[in-house]
């Protein structure tokens, strides 16, 4: 009789543990604070070297990232989570300087100033700068591949912005 009660007790504990663990797991890893909608304003190109298409590319990378890694729905007005920003720096620096004082590559760094507003929990809102870079061979014309560079850096920036705003870290 005691053995049956013990086995029944273990079964009940396992059932409770399995039911309660279902609510904790999130397949996307996003901490949305109960929000269901988000919006991303097109980032402004405030630096003279940044084209409007590059700023748009960075904005689109952020939209894609949030849609891929959360259950949030994109809306144009009245969203619970809002992202806006501007591209404040586009810096090209020579790197890997050789013995003849020529650079074998250039480092392109893009900095964005992001405003994230969480209308459900204002303490999670922030304004912060994010920077990322890629290295480009010095033989490449940077401005002819500007869109490729912006796409690559946009993916990196979107990951940083997502992790800072919705990442469950």
Secondary structure, 3 states (H helix, E strand, C coil): CHHHHHHHHHHHHHHHHHHHHHCCCCCCCECCCCCCEEEECCCEECCCCCCHHHHHHHHHHHHHHHHHHCCCEECCCCCCEEEEEEEEEEEEEEEEECCCCCEEEEEEEEEEEEEEEECCCHHHCEEEEEEEEEEEECCCCCCCCHHHHHHHHHHHHHHHHHHHHCECC
